[in-house]
């Protein structure tokens, strides 16, 4: 029974991971469209939490903190590769916390990947829409929040030693292995009884 528990849980967690990632990517795209409709590129930041958080629309051709602005195609291929690896890894995951972390990473990656594939200036070169200003240090989006949150969760799970898969899902030892010593003992006992048991032969009258 235990041998089939892990594969069953793997199938059960794969679809929630994919569905969660899809919902997150949809929320990310919806908030970006809202930012495009409400904010003007290059405008001053509209602060709503002191000067810690504010709205500011920017188009990022690179990665986080505008790193790699001249390598948009490479970043696009990298995100595609990461997404594929996550999907393949999701097929063997059995831990719910790890499943949640992978859903966040995959959803964030897909959310920004849509920008690179579908937004100007062109396919594979699209600029990512960022609109959340963090105290003037950098500007991000919902996908970035998910990725950073997932990274923190991954570190925490690794520190706690939470297994990626269910180690208890290994197949138990065969019943014959457990019964073998008992059978051997029984055989030995039986042999001893055969040897020690006296024999009674009939005597002629």
Secondary structure, DSSP 8 states (H G I E B T S, - for coil): -GGGHHHHHHHHHHHHHHHHHHHHHHHHHHHHHHHHHH--TT---EEEETTTEEEEEEEESSSGGGTTTT-HHHHHHHHHHHHHHHHHHHTT---HHHHHHHHHHHHHHHHHHHHHHHSTT-TTT--EEEEEEETTTEEE-HHHHHHHHHHHHHHHHHHHT--SS-GGGS----HHHHHHHHHHHHHHHHHHHHHHS--------
